[in-house]
Amino acid sequence: MVELATLDYLSIFALLMVVVIGLPHGALDGAVAMHLGVGRSINAILKFLASYLLCAIFVIIIWYNFPDLSLVVFLIISMIHFGWGDANSNLRSQFFLQIVSHGGIVTFGIVYFHVDEVLPIFDMLTQSNSYFVIQFSKFIFYIISFFTFIYFTLIFRNQALRLRFLELIFVWLIVISVPPLLSFAVYFCFVHTARHIRNIWNELKIKINPKIIISQAIILTIASWIFGIFALYYIDSGDLDSDIIRVIFIGLAALTVPHMILVDGFFRKKLLSKYR
């Protein structure tokens, strides 16, 4: 039987932060696509939108059929995406350590330090098949901790790593001491989203009118909210708290995959040297 997750006021506030502050950073993808040349024709724009939407729908279908595996994959790609955004080393080996250390504590670290609180949420997302996800997360956390220790030893030889490692310590403290949904929201909104928007904005405004960037982001953000409301109405399981958790996190997964393909696969990879 699925253990029901009850959202207290702090959890509701955290989820609102994710939806209102964090989610809009992905709405810049339209402007990113334009920057990469998609805006050259209406046909190209429609193809991009269709591909983005189909990718998101595919993720939802896969999640519905393989929820536990989908959650594991989502945690892994989230670790890569978050870590890639935080990494700033010019050396590949150190860059890899930063990806695992920064992205890993936010994803698998939250599970490790708050397993009792995370378990009901994961049950909601996996149709009560979260055992494998929990055990996998614990195992990966030990690997992340080992890489973080190596990362720590490097700051004594490389001064350029120290400021970013200090940020990592702050994130660790947040993850350990703050409830899981709130610690995720704090990182997602004020570290990942803030950094992403700053980096993307600084590059896009060179070639695209800022008013166009903002208007596109507003339109796509509102569209995402409307889709979420329809999804809540459609699934209506009788447990609003569980439905909210499913819509937000499965929705994030559905949007993260095309977002990663666009930003990490094309945009960020091309401009990575500017952000280090």
N, C-alpha and C positions, 0 to 999 in steps of 0.2 A: 504493500500500500504506500502511496506517495505521502510523504510528510509535508504538510502544508506550511508554506512560508508566510509569516505574518509581517507585514511592513509597518514598522513604527514610524514616527514622525521624522526621525533622523534619516531613515532609509528612503522615505518618500522625498525628502529634501535632496538627498544624494542623487536619486534617479531624475529628479527635475533638473539638477545641475547638468547631468549627462545629456538630457534631451535638449535643454535650452541653451547651454553654453558649449558643450562638447560636440554634439551632433552637427551644428552648422559648419564646423571646420571642413567636413567632407563636402559641403555644398559648394566649396571653391573648385570642385573637380570640373565643373562646366567651364570655368575660366582657364583652368589648367589645360583642358582639352583644346580650347581656342588657341592658347599659347603654343601648343604643339602642332597647330595647323588644321584642327578639325573645323574651325569656323570659315574655311575657304568657300564652302557651298552649303546650301540647305540639305542636300543629299548626304553630305559628310556628317552634318550635325545629327540628322535623323538616324544614321547608321550608328553613331556613337551612343546616342540615347538608347537605341534598341539593344545594342550590345551590353551596355551597362545594366539595363533593366533585366535582360535575359540572364545575365550572370548572377544577379541578385536572386532571381526566381529559382535558378538552378540550385543555389546554395540552400534556399528554403526547402526545396523538394528533397535534397540529400539529407538535410537535418531531420526532416519528418520521418524518413526511412531509416536513418542510421544516427540517432541522436547522440549516443555516447561517443562514437567515433568522431562525429562532427564537432562536438564540444572540445575534444582533445585537439583536433586540427585547428580549431578556432583559437585555442589558447597558444598553440605553437606559432601560428601566423601573427597573432597579436604581439607575442614576445618579439618576433622579428621586426614587425612594423614599429612598435614603440621603441625598441632598442636602436633601430636604424635611425630613427629621428633624433635620438639622444646622443649617439656616438659622434665623436669629433676627431678621432685620431687619423693621421695620414698613413699609418702603418696598418697593413691588412690584419695582422695577428692581433694587434691592440684594438682595432676597430671591431673585430669579431668578439673579443672579450667584453667590450662595451655593449654590444648588441645583446649578448646573453645576460650580462649582469644587470643592465638597466631595464631591459624589457622583461627579464625573468622574474625579478622581484615583484613587479606589478601584477603579473599573471599567476605564476605558480607560488610565489611567496605569500600572496594573500590567502591562497588555499591552505598552505602549510600552517600558517600562524592562526588561522581562524576556521579550522576544518569543521567544527560543530555548527558554526553560523553559515558556512558556505554549503554544507551538505543539503539542507532543504532547498536552497536555490538551485543547486545542480540537479536535484531530483525533479524539480519543475522543468528543467531544460532537457532532461534525458529520459523522461517517462519512468522515473524511479530506477534508472540503471546507472547510477553515478559512481558505483564502487570502483570500477576500473579507472574512471577519470580521477578520483581522489587518490588512489594508489599511484597512478602514473605521475600525478602532480607532485606528490611527496618525493618520489624517486628523482624526478627532474630537478626539484629544489636542491637536493644534495649536490648535483652536478653544477647547478648555478652558483651555489655557495663556494664550491671549489674554484670555479673560474673567477669569482669575485675576489677570493683571496689572492690569486695570481695577479689580478688587476691591481689590488692594493699594494703588492710588492713593487709594482712598476712605477707607482707615483713618486717613489723616492729617487728614481733615475730620470723620470720624465716630468718636468714641472708642468708641462702643458696639460697633463691629465688630472692635475690636482683639483682644479675648480669643478670639473665635471664629476670627479669622484666624491667631492664634498656634497654635490647635489644628490648623488646616489645614497650617501649616508642619510640625508634628510628624507629621502623616499623610504628607505628602510625603516626609519623611526616612525613615519606616518603609517606604513603598512603594519608594523608590529603593534602600535598603540591605538590605532583608530579602527572602528568597525569596518568590515570588508567593503560594503557598498560605498561608504563615505570615503575610505582611503582610495578606492578606485576612482571615484568621482573627482577627488582633489587632484590626483595625478592626471587623469584624462583631460580635465578642464584647464588646469593652471600650469601644467608642464607640457604635456603632449600637444594639446590644442593651441596653447599660446605660442609655442615654438613653431608649430606647423604654419599657423596663420602668418606669423612674422616672416618666416622664410619664403613662403609662397607669395605673400603680398609684395615683398621687396623685389621679387623677380617679375611678377605679373604686371605691376604698375608701370614698368618700363615700356611695355608694348601695348597694354590694354588700358583703356580709360577706366579709372577707379570707380566711376559711377556704374559702369557696365559690370565690373567685378562684383560690386555690392548688390546691385539689382538681381544678378543671376543667383548669388548666394541666398538672398532673401526668398526668391521664387522656389529654389530647390529645397530650402529648409522648410518652408510652409508645405510644399508637396510631400515631404517626408513625414511631417506631423499629421497631415491629412491621411496618408497611407496608414500610419500607426493607429489612428482613431478607427478607421475602417477595419483594420486587423483585429482590434480589441472587440469591436462589435461582432465580427464574423466568428471568432473562436469562442467567445462567451461560454466558458466552462462552468460558470456559477461561482467561481472563486476569482474575484477581481484582482487580488494581489498576485496570484499565480499568473493570470493572464497578462498583467502589466510586465512582470519579469520576463515572460516568454517573448512578448512583442518587442521589448527594448533590446534584449540581448541577442535573440535570434535575428532581429532587424539589424543590429549592429554587425553581426556576422555577415549577413547578406550584403550589407553596404561595404564592409571592410575588404572583401575579396576584390571587387572591381576597383575600389579605391586604391588598394595596394598595387594592383596591376598597372594602374595609371600613374600613381605617384612614385612608387618604388621601382617599378619596371621601366618606366619611361622618363618621368620628370626628374625625380630625385637622383636617379643614377647619373643622368646627364649633367646635373648641376651640383653634385655632391661636394665637389672641391670648393664651391663658393660658401658652403654652409659649415665648413669645418673651422 
